[in-house]
Amino acid sequence: MATGNEVLSWTSQDPRQSQLFGSYGVLYRFQTDTNSQGQSVTTLWRAIRANKEDRVAKLEWAPNGGLGRAIIGKSTLPMADLVRPDPRVYNGRIFNGPDGYQYRWCPANNSYNDVVLQDQNNNVIAFFRPTRPQRYNIGEVHGELHFVRNAGAGVVMHPPLMDTVTVTAMLYRFVMAFGL
């Protein structure tokens, strides 16, 4: 199952202050700061080359620490739209991708406790696998985000969708951890 997957190790128990890295270094970095109004804001950065990052998304949290609004590229939407409960699947959360299709995060109910991302045809295109905490020079890793390269339409590795998958994986982990 792991062949052909792009696997990113995910640091930190708190996904809002974490990094995702592969053999070539850090690809994504979530950085959470408090702005001048006292609001928590998480920025997702993507490495584009050595010492150069692009801002992919900005997540402005609600004052109570709950879901606020997300700014991804040129779109602004409620964070809740990215983790809408799916009444058909226990702990399933759905969102509309940048391609207009609907995607679903849900528990895989396998021995690894994976959380899978399914496309509109129920193909697994990505999954998050919790791991025993392991220390690396970049940080302590608590899980892995797997992108299944050739699944579905084979577009999960392309930036707009890959970025959205990364944001929604973080939000899914957050809402599950805090029961939102």
C-alpha positions in Angstrom: 0.0 0.0 0.0 2.9 2.4 0.7 4.5 2.1 -2.8 4.2 5.2 -4.8 3.0 7.2 -1.8 4.5 10.5 -0.9 4.9 10.3 2.9 5.4 13.4 5.1 6.3 13.0 8.7 4.2 15.3 10.9 5.8 16.9 14.0 4.1 17.9 17.2 1.0 16.8 19.1 -0.5 20.2 18.3 -1.0 20.3 14.5 -1.4 24.2 14.7 2.3 24.4 15.5 4.0 21.7 13.4 6.0 20.8 10.4 5.6 18.2 7.7 8.8 16.9 6.2 10.1 14.2 3.9 13.6 12.9 3.0 14.3 16.3 1.3 13.4 18.5 4.2 10.4 20.5 5.4 7.7 20.9 2.8 4.9 22.4 5.0 5.0 24.4 8.2 2.1 25.5 10.4 3.0 28.5 12.5 0.5 29.9 15.1 0.9 33.4 16.5 -1.3 35.9 18.3 -2.1 39.0 16.3 -2.4 42.6 17.7 -6.1 42.0 18.5 -5.2 38.9 20.6 -6.6 36.5 18.0 -4.7 33.2 17.2 -3.8 33.0 13.6 -2.2 29.9 12.0 -0.3 30.3 8.8 0.5 27.4 6.5 3.8 27.8 4.6 5.0 25.6 1.8 8.7 25.4 0.9 9.2 26.3 -2.8 13.0 26.1 -2.8 15.9 26.5 -0.3 15.1 29.3 2.2 12.0 30.4 0.3 8.4 29.7 1.4 5.0 30.7 0.0 2.0 31.3 2.3 -0.6 28.7 1.3 -3.3 29.5 3.9 -4.1 31.6 6.9 -6.5 30.3 9.6 -8.0 32.9 11.9 -9.3 31.1 15.0 -12.5 32.2 16.8 -11.9 34.0 20.1 -12.9 30.9 22.1 -10.3 28.8 20.3 -13.0 27.3 18.0 -13.2 27.3 14.3 -13.0 30.8 12.7 -12.3 31.6 9.0 -9.8 30.2 6.5 -8.1 32.1 3.8 -6.7 29.7 1.2 -5.2 31.3 -1.9 -7.8 33.9 -2.9 -10.7 32.2 -1.2 -12.1 33.1 2.3 -14.5 30.7 3.9 -15.6 29.5 7.4 -13.2 26.8 8.7 -16.3 24.8 9.5 -16.9 24.4 5.7 -13.6 22.5 5.5 -14.7 19.9 8.2 -18.4 19.6 7.8 -19.8 16.6 9.6 -20.8 13.8 7.2 -24.0 12.2 8.5 -23.4 9.1 6.5 -20.1 8.2 8.2 -19.1 8.1 11.8 -16.5 10.9 12.5 -16.6 11.6 8.8 -15.9 15.2 7.7 -16.5 16.5 4.2 -15.2 19.5 2.2 -15.3 20.8 -1.3 -11.9 20.8 -3.0 -10.5 23.5 -5.2 -11.6 21.4 -8.1 -15.3 21.6 -7.0 -15.5 17.9 -6.0 -16.4 16.7 -2.5 -13.8 14.9 -0.4 -14.2 13.1 2.9 -11.9 12.5 5.9 -13.0 9.5 8.0 -11.6 6.7 10.2 -10.4 3.7 8.2 -11.2 1.3 11.0 -7.9 -0.6 10.3 -5.2 -1.7 12.7 -3.1 1.4 12.1 -6.0 3.8 13.2 -5.6 5.6 9.9 -7.8 8.4 8.9 -8.4 8.3 5.2 -9.3 11.0 2.6 -11.7 9.7 0.0 -12.5 11.4 -3.3 -16.0 11.6 -4.8 -15.7 8.0 -6.0 -14.6 6.7 -2.5 -11.0 6.2 -3.7 -8.5 6.7 -0.9 -6.2 9.5 -2.2 -4.5 10.4 1.1 -4.4 9.2 4.7 -3.1 10.2 8.1 -1.4 7.5 10.2 -0.7 8.2 13.9 2.7 7.0 15.0 4.4 6.5 18.3 6.2 9.7 19.1 9.7 9.6 17.6 12.4 12.3 17.9 14.0 13.7 14.7 16.3 16.7 14.4 13.3 18.7 13.0 11.0 17.8 15.9 9.0 15.0 17.5 6.9 13.1 15.0 3.4 12.0 16.0 2.1 10.9 12.6 2.5 10.6 8.9 0.5 12.2 6.1 0.5 9.9 3.0 -0.4 11.2 -0.4 -1.5 8.3 -2.7 0.0 9.5 -6.0 -1.9 7.5 -8.5 -5.3 7.1 -6.8 -8.4 8.6 -8.3 -7.7 11.2 -10.8 -4.0 11.3 -9.7 -4.1 15.0 -8.8 -3.6 14.8 -5.1 0.1 15.8 -5.4 -0.8 19.0 -7.3 -0.5 22.2 -5.3 -4.1 23.5 -5.0 -5.4 20.1 -3.9 -2.3 19.0 -2.0 -2.4 22.3 0.0 -6.2 21.9 0.7 -5.6 18.3 1.8 -2.9 19.5 4.2 -5.1 22.2 5.7 -8.1 19.9 6.1 -5.9 17.1 7.6 -4.8 19.6 10.2 -8.4 20.8 10.9 -9.6 17.2 11.0 -7.0 16.4 13.6 -7.9 19.5 15.5 -11.7 19.0 15.6 -11.3 15.3 16.5 -8.9 16.2 19.3 -11.2 18.9 20.8 -14.5 17.3 19.9 -15.7 20.3 17.8 
